[in-house]
Amino acid sequence: MPLFRRMAKRGFNNKAFADVVAIVNVATLEELFEKGDTVDQQALQAKGLAKGRFDLLKILGQGDLSKSLTVVADRFSKSAVEKIEAAGGTVQVVGAE
């Protein structure tokens, strides 16, 4: 039998090169932060929300927000931006070119 038929077939896997994204919902920001706070990567790690090693921080729009917060992250969902700005807060994207 030829060698190429005896060898195990293995395909390419992108897992080693993919970005690890930490996800935080707006409802969690409502619970843990006070009005006027700045929410960034260091603040989330201090509160125990962004654990482990990750490359990007993304804020999702699940839940409601009634406090005005300054949120600094790599990515935002459209609904998260709408809810943060509707509550009187500001959104800052890190690493935007």
matplotlib code that plots the C-alpha trace (Angstrom):
import matplotlib.pyplot as plt

x = [0.0, 1.4, 2.7, 0.2, -2.7, -1.1, -0.5, -3.2, -5.0, -5.0, -6.5, -5.8, -7.1, -7.3, -7.7, -4.1, -4.4, -8.0, -8.6, -10.0, -12.8, -14.1, -17.8, -19.6, -23.3, -24.8, -26.9, -23.8, -22.4, -25.7, -25.3, -21.6, -20.7, -21.9, -23.1, -20.2, -17.7, -15.2, -15.5, -12.4, -10.4, -8.7, -12.0, -13.6, -10.7, -10.8, -14.5, -13.8, -15.7, -12.8, -10.9, -8.0, -6.1, -8.0, -7.2, -10.4, -13.1, -16.7, -19.7, -23.1, -26.5, -28.4, -30.2, -31.0, -28.8, -30.0, -26.6, -24.4, -21.0, -17.9, -17.3, -13.9, -13.6, -12.4, -15.8, -19.5, -22.7, -25.1, -27.7, -25.0, -24.0, -27.6, -28.3, -25.2, -25.8, -29.5, -28.5, -26.3, -23.0, -20.2, -18.5, -14.8, -13.4, -9.8, -7.5, -9.8, -7.8]
y = [0.0, 3.5, 5.7, 8.5, 6.0, 4.7, 8.1, 9.8, 12.6, 15.8, 19.1, 22.7, 24.1, 27.9, 27.5, 28.4, 31.7, 32.8, 35.7, 35.0, 37.4, 38.2, 39.0, 41.2, 42.1, 45.6, 44.1, 43.0, 46.6, 47.8, 45.6, 46.1, 49.7, 53.1, 56.1, 58.0, 55.1, 54.3, 50.7, 49.4, 46.1, 46.8, 47.6, 44.5, 42.3, 43.9, 43.0, 39.4, 39.7, 39.3, 36.3, 34.6, 35.5, 37.2, 39.3, 41.4, 42.7, 42.9, 44.5, 43.0, 44.6, 42.0, 43.7, 47.3, 50.1, 53.1, 54.6, 56.8, 55.0, 55.6, 52.2, 51.5, 48.2, 46.7, 45.9, 46.7, 45.3, 47.9, 47.3, 47.9, 51.2, 52.3, 51.4, 53.0, 56.2, 56.3, 56.1, 59.2, 57.3, 57.3, 54.6, 54.5, 51.9, 50.9, 50.2, 51.8, 52.9]
z = [0.0, -0.9, 1.9, 1.4, 2.0, 5.3, 6.8, 8.9, 7.2, 9.2, 8.1, 8.9, 12.1, 12.7, 16.5, 17.3, 15.3, 16.2, 18.5, 22.0, 22.7, 26.2, 26.2, 28.7, 28.5, 29.3, 32.1, 33.9, 33.6, 35.1, 38.2, 39.0, 38.1, 39.5, 37.6, 35.9, 36.2, 33.4, 32.3, 30.7, 30.6, 33.9, 35.7, 34.3, 35.5, 38.9, 39.2, 38.0, 34.7, 32.2, 33.4, 31.8, 28.7, 25.9, 22.9, 22.4, 24.7, 23.2, 24.8, 23.9, 24.3, 26.4, 29.2, 30.1, 31.2, 33.1, 34.3, 32.3, 31.9, 29.8, 28.2, 26.6, 24.6, 21.3, 19.9, 20.5, 19.2, 17.7, 20.4, 23.1, 21.6, 21.4, 25.0, 26.4, 24.5, 25.3, 29.0, 28.6, 28.4, 25.9, 23.8, 23.0, 20.6, 21.4, 18.5, 15.8, 12.8]

ax = plt.figure().add_subplot(projection="3d")
ax.plot(x, y, z, "-o")
ax.set_aspect("equal")
plt.show()
